[in-house]
Protein backbone atom coordinates (compact mmCIF):
# COMPACT_ATOMS: atom_id res chain seq x y z
CA UNK A 1 0.00 0.00 0.00
CA UNK A 2 1.35 3.42 -0.95
CA UNK A 3 1.15 6.01 1.82
CA UNK A 4 0.12 9.61 1.25
CA UNK A 5 3.66 10.77 1.89
CA UNK A 6 5.00 8.49 -0.87
CA UNK A 7 2.14 9.24 -3.27
CA UNK A 8 3.23 12.84 -3.69
CA UNK A 9 5.53 13.34 -6.69
CA UNK A 10 9.15 13.78 -5.79
CA UNK A 11 10.71 17.17 -6.43
CA UNK A 12 13.32 16.87 -9.13
CA UNK A 13 16.73 18.45 -8.41
CA UNK A 14 17.49 21.63 -10.32
CA UNK A 15 13.86 22.76 -10.57
CA UNK A 16 12.41 25.91 -8.95
CA UNK A 17 10.56 23.73 -6.43
CA UNK A 18 13.83 22.11 -5.41
CA UNK A 19 15.44 25.53 -5.02
CA UNK A 20 13.02 26.56 -2.25
CA UNK A 21 13.72 23.56 -0.02
CA UNK A 22 16.06 25.54 2.23
CA UNK A 23 14.21 28.85 1.91
CA UNK A 24 13.59 29.65 5.58
CA UNK A 25 11.39 32.27 7.27
CA UNK A 26 14.48 34.42 7.82
CA UNK A 27 14.09 35.63 4.22
CA UNK A 28 11.18 37.82 5.31
CA UNK A 29 13.79 40.03 6.97
CA UNK A 30 14.76 41.26 3.50
CA UNK A 31 11.18 42.45 2.95
CA UNK A 32 11.15 44.17 6.35
CA UNK A 33 14.47 45.82 5.66
CA UNK A 34 13.26 47.13 2.31
CA UNK A 35 9.85 48.39 3.46
CA UNK A 36 11.37 50.26 6.41
CA UNK A 37 13.23 52.49 3.93
CA UNK A 38 9.88 53.87 2.77
CA UNK A 39 8.47 54.14 6.29
CA UNK A 40 11.55 55.91 7.60
CA UNK A 41 12.10 58.13 4.57
CA UNK A 42 8.68 59.79 4.77
CA UNK A 43 9.09 60.26 8.53
CA UNK A 44 12.09 62.55 8.10
CA UNK A 45 11.38 66.15 9.11
CA UNK A 46 12.99 67.72 6.05
CA UNK A 47 11.48 68.09 2.59
CA UNK A 48 14.07 66.59 0.25
CA UNK A 49 13.18 66.81 -3.47
CA UNK A 50 12.54 63.36 -4.92
CA UNK A 51 12.69 61.57 -1.58
CA UNK A 52 8.98 60.73 -1.47
CA UNK A 53 9.07 59.36 -5.02
CA UNK A 54 12.12 57.26 -4.15
CA UNK A 55 10.34 55.96 -1.06
CA UNK A 56 7.32 55.02 -3.18
CA UNK A 57 9.59 53.11 -5.56
CA UNK A 58 11.14 51.23 -2.64
CA UNK A 59 7.62 50.46 -1.34
CA UNK A 60 6.76 48.95 -4.74
CA UNK A 61 9.91 46.84 -4.57
CA UNK A 62 9.02 45.64 -1.07
CA UNK A 63 5.51 44.70 -2.21
CA UNK A 64 6.96 42.72 -5.11
CA UNK A 65 9.45 41.00 -2.81
CA UNK A 66 6.68 40.13 -0.36
CA UNK A 67 4.49 38.65 -3.09
CA UNK A 68 7.29 36.52 -4.53
CA UNK A 69 8.40 35.36 -1.09
CA UNK A 70 4.88 34.42 0.01
CA UNK A 71 4.52 32.27 -3.11
CA UNK A 72 7.94 30.69 -2.60
CA UNK A 73 7.24 29.95 1.05
CA UNK A 74 3.86 28.45 0.12
CA UNK A 75 5.68 26.14 -2.29
CA UNK A 76 8.15 25.33 0.47
CA UNK A 77 5.36 24.22 2.80
CA UNK A 78 3.50 22.34 0.05
CA UNK A 79 6.47 20.38 -1.30
CA UNK A 80 9.01 20.31 1.54
CA UNK A 81 6.89 19.80 4.64
CA UNK A 82 9.58 17.76 6.34
CA UNK A 83 11.99 20.68 6.08
CA UNK A 84 9.31 23.15 7.14
CA UNK A 85 8.59 21.11 10.28
CA UNK A 86 12.32 20.83 10.94
CA UNK A 87 12.54 24.63 10.85
CA UNK A 88 9.80 24.90 13.47
CA UNK A 89 11.59 22.43 15.72
CA UNK A 90 14.97 24.14 15.28
CA UNK A 91 15.47 26.73 18.05
CA UNK A 92 17.82 28.68 15.79
CA UNK A 93 15.26 29.00 12.97
CA UNK A 94 11.81 28.99 14.60
CA UNK A 95 12.03 32.57 16.01
CA UNK A 96 12.30 33.88 12.44
CA UNK A 97 8.62 33.07 11.97
CA UNK A 98 8.01 36.42 13.64
CA UNK A 99 9.48 38.02 10.51
CA UNK A 100 6.44 37.01 8.44
CA UNK A 101 4.20 39.16 10.61
CA UNK A 102 6.58 42.11 10.54
CA UNK A 103 7.03 41.90 6.76
CA UNK A 104 3.26 42.10 6.23
CA UNK A 105 2.96 44.99 8.67
CA UNK A 106 5.90 46.96 7.28
CA UNK A 107 4.68 46.72 3.69
CA UNK A 108 1.14 47.59 4.80
CA UNK A 109 2.32 50.68 6.66
CA UNK A 110 4.40 51.83 3.68
CA UNK A 111 1.36 51.33 1.45
CA UNK A 112 -0.66 53.84 3.45
CA UNK A 113 2.25 56.26 3.86
CA UNK A 114 3.57 56.43 0.29
CA UNK A 115 1.93 53.71 -1.77
CA UNK A 116 -1.23 55.79 -1.87
CA UNK A 117 0.59 58.21 -4.19
CA UNK A 118 0.58 55.48 -6.84
CA UNK A 119 -2.57 53.43 -6.17
CA UNK A 120 -4.86 55.98 -4.52
CA UNK A 121 -5.94 56.42 -0.92
CA UNK A 122 -8.91 54.02 -1.14
CA UNK A 123 -6.87 51.11 -2.48
CA UNK A 124 -4.07 51.86 -0.03
CA UNK A 125 -6.46 51.73 2.92
CA UNK A 126 -7.90 48.42 1.76
CA UNK A 127 -4.47 46.84 1.18
CA UNK A 128 -3.10 48.10 4.47
CA UNK A 129 -6.19 46.85 6.30
CA UNK A 130 -5.65 43.36 4.90
CA UNK A 131 -1.91 43.32 5.59
CA UNK A 132 -2.27 44.87 9.05
CA UNK A 133 -5.01 42.44 10.11
CA UNK A 134 -3.04 39.43 8.90
CA UNK A 135 0.24 40.74 10.29
CA UNK A 136 -1.15 41.61 13.71
CA UNK A 137 -2.91 38.24 14.03
CA UNK A 138 0.20 36.30 12.97
CA UNK A 139 2.34 38.42 15.27
CA UNK A 140 0.22 37.58 18.30
CA UNK A 141 0.25 33.90 17.34
CA UNK A 142 4.04 33.93 16.94
CA UNK A 143 4.49 35.73 20.26
CA UNK A 144 2.79 32.79 21.98
CA UNK A 145 3.55 29.80 19.76
CA UNK A 146 7.31 30.25 19.37
CA UNK A 147 8.01 30.72 23.11
CA UNK A 148 5.72 27.73 23.71
CA UNK A 149 7.84 25.60 21.37
CA UNK A 150 10.96 26.89 23.09
CA UNK A 151 9.58 25.71 26.43
CA UNK A 152 8.10 22.33 25.52
CA UNK A 153 9.85 21.12 22.34
CA UNK A 154 13.18 22.84 21.82
CA UNK A 155 16.25 21.67 23.69
CA UNK A 156 18.10 24.86 24.57
CA UNK A 157 21.15 25.39 26.73
CA UNK A 158 21.81 28.61 28.61
CA UNK A 159 24.70 29.55 26.32
CA UNK A 160 22.41 29.33 23.26
CA UNK A 161 20.44 32.48 24.12
CA UNK A 162 20.38 34.71 21.06
CA UNK A 163 19.03 38.13 20.03
CA UNK A 164 17.02 36.18 17.46
CA UNK A 165 14.70 35.21 20.33
CA UNK A 166 13.33 38.76 20.22
CA UNK A 167 11.85 38.37 16.73
CA UNK A 168 8.53 36.71 17.65
CA UNK A 169 7.87 38.90 20.68
CA UNK A 170 8.66 42.18 18.92
CA UNK A 171 6.12 41.50 16.16
CA UNK A 172 3.16 42.85 18.22
CA UNK A 173 5.16 46.04 18.78
CA UNK A 174 5.40 46.56 15.03
CA UNK A 175 1.63 46.15 14.85
CA UNK A 176 1.25 48.64 17.70
CA UNK A 177 3.37 51.22 15.84
CA UNK A 178 1.64 50.85 12.45
CA UNK A 179 -1.95 50.33 13.58
CA UNK A 180 -2.51 54.02 14.41
CA UNK A 181 -2.11 54.83 10.71
CA UNK A 182 -5.53 53.25 10.14
CA UNK A 183 -7.29 55.06 13.00
CA UNK A 184 -8.23 58.20 10.97
CA UNK A 185 -9.80 55.97 8.31
CA UNK A 186 -12.23 54.32 10.75
CA UNK A 187 -15.64 55.69 11.78
CA UNK A 188 -15.30 58.11 14.72
CA UNK A 189 -16.12 56.80 18.17
CA UNK A 190 -15.90 53.19 19.25
CA UNK A 191 -14.07 51.89 16.18
CA UNK A 192 -11.22 54.39 16.44
CA UNK A 193 -10.87 53.99 20.18
CA UNK A 194 -10.93 50.20 19.97
CA UNK A 195 -8.09 50.11 17.45
CA UNK A 196 -6.00 52.63 19.39
CA UNK A 197 -6.43 50.76 22.67
CA UNK A 198 -5.76 47.44 20.91
CA UNK A 199 -2.48 48.87 19.64
CA UNK A 200 -1.63 50.06 23.14
CA UNK A 201 -2.37 46.56 24.46
CA UNK A 202 -0.03 45.03 21.86
CA UNK A 203 2.56 47.59 22.94
CA UNK A 204 2.31 46.14 26.46
CA UNK A 205 2.42 42.54 25.26
CA UNK A 206 5.63 43.10 23.34
CA UNK A 207 7.29 45.41 25.87
CA UNK A 208 6.88 43.05 28.81
CA UNK A 209 7.92 40.02 26.76
CA UNK A 210 11.01 41.92 25.60
CA UNK A 211 11.89 42.79 29.20
CA UNK A 212 11.79 39.05 29.97
CA UNK A 213 14.03 38.15 27.02
CA UNK A 214 16.65 40.90 27.19
CA UNK A 215 18.31 39.83 30.48
CA UNK A 216 18.76 36.30 29.10
CA UNK A 217 20.35 37.64 25.94
CA UNK A 218 22.69 40.06 27.68
CA UNK A 219 23.72 37.41 30.20
CA UNK A 220 24.60 35.11 27.30
CA UNK A 221 26.69 37.83 25.64
CA UNK A 222 28.57 38.57 28.86
CA UNK A 223 29.09 35.09 30.30
CA UNK A 224 29.07 32.87 27.22
CA UNK A 225 31.51 32.47 24.35
CA UNK A 226 31.43 35.08 21.58
CA UNK A 227 28.63 34.72 19.07
CA UNK A 228 29.56 32.85 15.89
CA UNK A 229 30.75 35.35 13.29
CA UNK A 230 27.72 34.85 11.05
CA UNK A 231 25.37 35.58 13.97
CA UNK A 232 27.15 38.69 15.24
CA UNK A 233 24.93 41.09 13.18
CA UNK A 234 21.92 39.84 15.16
CA UNK A 235 23.01 41.99 18.12
CA UNK A 236 21.41 44.83 16.14
CA UNK A 237 18.02 43.14 16.64
CA UNK A 238 17.91 44.54 20.18
CA UNK A 239 17.39 47.96 18.58
CA UNK A 240 14.10 46.73 17.14
CA UNK A 241 11.92 46.75 20.26
CA UNK A 242 13.65 49.92 21.50
CA UNK A 243 13.15 51.98 18.36
CA UNK A 244 9.77 50.48 17.54
CA UNK A 245 8.33 51.09 21.01
CA UNK A 246 9.51 54.72 20.83
CA UNK A 247 7.85 55.01 17.44
CA UNK A 248 4.64 53.45 18.75
CA UNK A 249 4.47 55.82 21.73
CA UNK A 250 4.77 58.79 19.39
CA UNK A 251 2.19 57.38 16.96
CA UNK A 252 -0.28 57.02 19.84
CA UNK A 253 0.22 60.69 20.66
CA UNK A 254 -0.25 61.65 17.00
CA UNK A 255 -3.77 60.20 16.78
CA UNK A 256 -5.02 60.32 20.38
CA UNK A 257 -6.21 63.92 20.20
CA UNK A 258 -9.77 63.92 18.93
CA UNK A 259 -10.10 60.17 19.42
CA UNK A 260 -9.75 59.77 23.18
CA UNK A 261 -11.40 61.93 25.85
CA UNK A 262 -9.38 64.18 28.15
CA UNK A 263 -7.08 63.65 29.95
CA UNK A 264 -6.07 60.49 28.10
CA UNK A 265 -5.41 62.30 24.82
CA UNK A 266 -2.84 64.56 26.49
CA UNK A 267 -1.58 61.65 28.56
CA UNK A 268 -0.35 59.91 25.42
CA UNK A 269 1.54 63.06 24.40
CA UNK A 270 3.27 63.14 27.78
CA UNK A 271 3.95 59.40 27.64
CA UNK A 272 5.57 59.70 24.20
CA UNK A 273 8.27 62.00 25.56
CA UNK A 274 8.74 60.52 29.02
CA UNK A 275 9.05 57.02 27.58
CA UNK A 276 10.74 57.74 24.27
CA UNK A 277 13.63 59.93 25.41
CA UNK A 278 15.26 57.44 27.83
CA UNK A 279 14.51 54.40 25.67
CA UNK A 280 16.02 55.97 22.55
CA UNK A 281 19.00 56.97 24.67
CA UNK A 282 19.51 53.33 25.61
CA UNK A 283 19.09 52.40 21.93
CA UNK A 284 21.98 54.71 21.01
CA UNK A 285 24.14 53.10 23.69
CA UNK A 286 23.28 49.67 22.33
CA UNK A 287 23.98 50.84 18.78
CA UNK A 288 27.50 51.80 19.82
CA UNK A 289 28.02 48.45 21.57
CA UNK A 290 26.62 46.45 18.66
CA UNK A 291 28.73 48.37 16.14
CA UNK A 292 31.89 47.63 18.13
CA UNK A 293 31.02 43.92 18.20
CA UNK A 294 30.37 43.84 14.46
CA UNK A 295 33.64 45.66 13.69
CA UNK A 296 35.48 43.09 15.80
CA UNK A 297 33.75 40.22 14.00
CA UNK A 298 34.46 41.77 10.60
CA UNK A 299 38.14 41.98 11.43
CA UNK A 300 38.00 38.32 12.44
CA UNK A 301 36.71 37.38 8.99
CA UNK A 302 32.91 37.74 9.18
CA UNK A 303 31.52 37.30 5.67
CA UNK A 304 28.12 38.07 4.22
CA UNK A 305 25.11 36.10 5.43
CA UNK A 306 21.38 36.78 5.52
CA UNK A 307 21.91 37.99 9.10
CA UNK A 308 23.24 41.23 7.56
CA UNK A 309 19.60 42.26 7.12
CA UNK A 310 19.64 42.83 10.89
CA UNK A 311 21.43 46.09 10.06
CA UNK A 312 18.31 47.45 8.34
CA UNK A 313 14.92 47.17 10.03
CA UNK A 314 16.09 47.75 13.63
CA UNK A 315 17.98 50.88 12.58
CA UNK A 316 14.92 52.03 10.64
CA UNK A 317 12.79 51.86 13.77
CA UNK A 318 15.26 54.18 15.47
CA UNK A 319 14.88 56.60 12.57
CA UNK A 320 11.10 56.72 12.99
CA UNK A 321 11.47 56.91 16.78
CA UNK A 322 13.88 59.86 16.57
CA UNK A 323 11.66 61.63 14.04
CA UNK A 324 8.67 61.19 16.35
CA UNK A 325 10.55 62.63 19.31
CA UNK A 326 11.62 65.54 17.15
CA UNK A 327 7.95 66.33 16.50
CA UNK A 328 6.87 66.09 20.13
CA UNK A 329 9.87 67.71 21.83
CA UNK A 330 10.67 70.35 19.22
CA UNK A 331 14.37 69.53 19.56
CA UNK A 332 16.32 69.84 16.31
CA UNK A 333 18.84 67.35 17.69
CA UNK A 334 16.33 64.52 17.18
CA UNK A 335 15.73 65.66 13.60
CA UNK A 336 19.46 65.54 12.91
CA UNK A 337 19.69 62.14 14.58
CA UNK A 338 16.89 60.81 12.37
CA UNK A 339 18.69 61.99 9.24
CA UNK A 340 22.03 60.52 10.35
CA UNK A 341 20.47 57.16 11.17
CA UNK A 342 18.59 57.19 7.86
CA UNK A 343 21.90 57.58 6.04
CA UNK A 344 23.22 54.53 7.93
CA UNK A 345 20.02 52.65 7.09
CA UNK A 346 20.21 53.34 3.36
CA UNK A 347 23.87 52.33 3.26
CA UNK A 348 23.23 49.07 5.11
CA UNK A 349 20.21 48.29 2.94
CA UNK A 350 22.12 48.91 -0.29
CA UNK A 351 24.92 46.57 0.76
CA UNK A 352 22.55 43.84 1.98
CA UNK A 353 20.40 44.05 -1.15
CA UNK A 354 23.33 43.81 -3.56
CA UNK A 355 25.01 40.97 -1.66
CA UNK A 356 21.69 39.08 -1.42
CA UNK A 357 21.10 39.44 -5.16
CA UNK A 358 24.59 38.08 -5.84
CA UNK A 359 24.00 35.17 -3.48
CA UNK A 360 20.73 34.32 -5.21
CA UNK A 361 22.23 34.42 -8.66
CA UNK A 362 25.11 32.19 -7.60
CA UNK A 363 22.75 29.83 -5.75
CA UNK A 364 24.84 30.02 -2.58
CA UNK A 365 22.11 31.48 -0.37
CA UNK A 366 19.60 28.77 -1.33
CA UNK A 367 22.05 25.88 -0.91
CA UNK A 368 21.73 23.41 1.93
CA UNK A 369 23.37 24.70 5.12
CA UNK A 370 26.74 23.20 5.89
N, C-alpha and C positions, 0 to 999 in steps of 0.2 A: 504493500500500500504506500502511495506517495503522500508524504505530509505536505501541509500548506507551505511550509518553509522551503521544501524542495521543489514545489510546483511552480514557484516564481522563476521567471527566466533569469539566468545568471547575467551579470553585467560584464560585458566584454571589455578587456583592457584597452586603453587608448581611446575610448569613447568619452563624450562629455559626461555621461552618467558615472563613469569610472573616475573621472577627474574630481568629482565632488565628494568622494568617499571620506576624505580627511578635511573637508571644509567645516570647521567648527564654529560655534556661536561667537567666538572672539572676532570674527570678521565683521560683525555689526559695529565694532568700534570704529572702523573706517567710515561708516555712514555717520556715526555720531560726530566724529572729528571733522567731517566735511560740513555737515549741517550747522555746526556751532560757528563756523566762519560767518554764515549769513546772520545768525542770531546776534553774534557779538558785533559784527560790522555796523548793523543798523542801530545798535545801542550806543555807539560812540557819540559824544556830545558835540562833535564838530562836523560841519557840512563840507564834506570832501567831494568835489565834482567826480562823478562816475562811480563813487563807492556803492551807492544803492543798486545801480545796474549790475555791478560786479557781484554784489551779494545775491542778487536775484539769479544770476547765472550759476553761482555756486549752489544755491538752493535747488535749481533744476538738476544739476549734477548729482546732488545728494538724493533727490527723488528717484532718479534713474538708478543709482547705485542700490538704493533700498529695494526697488522693484526687482532688479536682477538677483539680488542676494536672497530675497524672500523666495523666489522661484527656485534658486539653486539649493537653498536649505530645505524646501519642500521635497525636491528630488532626493536630497540626502536622506531624509526621513523615510521616504517611500521605498528607496532601493538599497539603503545601507542601514537598516534599523539596528543591526547588531552594533555598528559603530556609534550610532546615535545613543543607544542605551549605555554603551561604554563611556561616552562623554559625560552622561548624567552621573555615572557612578565614579567618575574620576574627580577627586577633590581639587585638582589643578585646573580642570576645564569647566566643571559644572557652574561655578560662580559667573562665568561669562554669559550665562543665559539671561542675566540682568541687562545685558547690552541690547537684546532685542527690544525690550521695553523702551530703553532710552533712545534707540535709533528711531523708533516710531514717533516718540514724543518730540525729539529734536527736529525731525523733518516737518512734523505737524506745526510746531511753533514757527519755523521759518516760512512755512506756507502762508500763515496769517500775517507775518511781519513784512515779507517782501514778495512772496509768491503771488499775492493778490495783485501786484502791479502787472503781472502777465496773464493771470487767469480770471481776474475779477474778484471782488470782495465776496460775493455770494458763493462762488465755487471754492474759494479759499476757506470760508467758514465751514462749509460742508466737509471738505477734505480734512481740515484740522480737527473737526469734531470726531470724525471716524478714527483718525490716527491717535488723538488724545484719549478717547474712550478705550481703544484697544491697548494703547501703551500703558495707561494708568492701571487697567485691570491686570495686565500681564506683570506689571511692576509689583503690584501687591501680592500676586501669586508667587513671584520669584522671591520676594522678601520673606515669605513663609516657607516655601517649598525647599529652596536651596539650603537654608540653615537647618531645616528638618532632615534633609539628606546628610548633611554634615554631622548631625547628632546621631542618627540611627543607622546609616549605611556606610558612610565614609570612614576609613581608618586613618586618623590624622594624629601625628605626633606634635608636641609643643613647638618644635623647631621648624614646623612646616607652615606656620602662620604666615600669611601673605597679604599685601595690600589688595590683591585680587578679591579677597573676601568681602570687600566693601561694595563690589559691583551690584549684587542683588539688593542690598539694603539701601543703596543710594538712589535706586530707580524711583521710589515714591517721591523723593525730593525733587527730581527732575519734573515729575508730574505736578508737584506743588508749585514749582516756579513757572511752568508754562500754562497751567490751567487758568490763571487770572486773565490771560489774553482773550479767553472766550466769554468772560463775564459780561462785558458791554454788549455782546451779541445775544444775550438771553433776555427774556421778558423781565422787567423790573419786579422787585419784590422777592418772593420765596425762591424762585429759580436762581437768581443771582446770589443771594445769600447762601443758599445751599452749596453751590459750587465753591464759593469763596471759603466757607467753613470746611468743606471737604478737603480743599487744598491745604488749609491750615492743619487739619488732622493728619494728612499725609506728611506734612512737614514734621510733625511730632513723631510719627512712626519712624521715619528715616533718621531723624536727629538722635533719638534715644537708641536706636539700633546701632548707629555709628559710634555713639559713645561707649557702647558695649564692645564693639570690635576694635576700636583704635588702641586701647591699652594692650590687647593681645598682639597686635601688629608691631607696636613700638617695642614691646618687651622682646619679641623675636628679633628685631633689628639690632637691639642692644646686646642681648645675651647669646644669640645664636650665631652661626657662621654667616659670612657675607652672602647676600643673595647671589644666585647664579647670574652670570653676566647678562644673559638674555632676559632675565626677569628684573634687572635693576631699574629699567624705565618705569616699572609699575609703582615705584615709590611716589610718582607724580599723581597716582590715583587718589591719594589722600586729599589733594586739592579739590577734588570733585565735590564731596559733601560740604566742604568749607565755602567754596565759591558759590555753589548752587544754593546753599541755605541763605547766604547773604543776598543773592539775587531774588530768591523767593520772598524774603522779608520785605524787600523793596517793592516787589510786584504787588504784594498785599496792600502796601501803603498807597500804591498808584491807583488802585481800583476801589479801595474801601470807602472813600468819600463819596457820598451819594448812594451807596449800597447798604452800608451798615448805619445803625442809629448812633448818635453820640452817647457815651464818649468813645465807643469802640472804634469809630472811624479815625479819630485822632490818636487813639492808642496804637494802632498799627503804624502810624507815621513815627511815633516815638520809638516803638519797638524796632523799626527798620534801622534806626541809627544806633540805639543802645546795643542791639545785637550785632549789627553788621560791622561796626568799627573794630571791636576787639577780635571778632572771628576773622575778618580779612587781614588784620594784623598778624594773627597766628598763621594764616595762609602764606603770607609773605615770608615769614620765618621758615615755614616748611619748604617753600619754593627754593630758598637759599640752600637748605640742607639737602633737598633732593637733587638740586643741580650739582652740588659738590660730589654726591655719591655717583651720579651719572658720569661726571668728568673722570672720576677715578676709574670707573668701569671701562670707559672708553679708552683710557690709557692702557688698561689691562687687556685690551683686544676685543671689546664688545662690538659685535657686528650687528647688521640690521636684522630685526625680527618684527613680527606683527605687534609686539609689545611697544614699538616706537609710537604707535598711535596713542599711547598714554600721554604723550607730550601735547596732545591737541585738546580734546574735550575738557579735561580738568582746567587747563589754562584758560580756555574760553569762558568757563563759568566764573573765573576770577575777573575777566574783562567785564562781563555783564554785572557782576557784583560791585566792582569799582565804579562803573558808570552809574549804577543805581545810587550808590552813596554820594556821588558827585551831585546828583539831582537833589537829594534830600538834605545834604549838609551845606551845599553851596560852595564847597571847597574845590578850588581849581586843581589842587594836588591830586584828587581822585580822578579828575578828568585826564590829567597827564599820565597817571598810572594806568588807566584804561587803554590809552593809546599805546603806551610802551608795551603792555602785555599783549595787545592785539598784534603788534609787530612781531613779537616772539611767536605768537600763535600762527600767524601766516607763514612764517619761516619754517616752523616745525611741520605744519601741514604740507607745505610744498615738498619738503624732503621726504616725508612719509608717503605721500601720494606717488612721487616719482619712483621711489625704491619699491613700493608695492607693485606698481605697474611692471617694473622690470622683473620682479620675482614671479609675477603671473605669467609673463611672456616666456620666461625660462622654464616655468613649471616647478621651480624650487619650492615655492610657498604652498603648493597643493600636493607636494610629495608626502609620503608617509613619514611621520616623525622618527628620528633616529634614536 
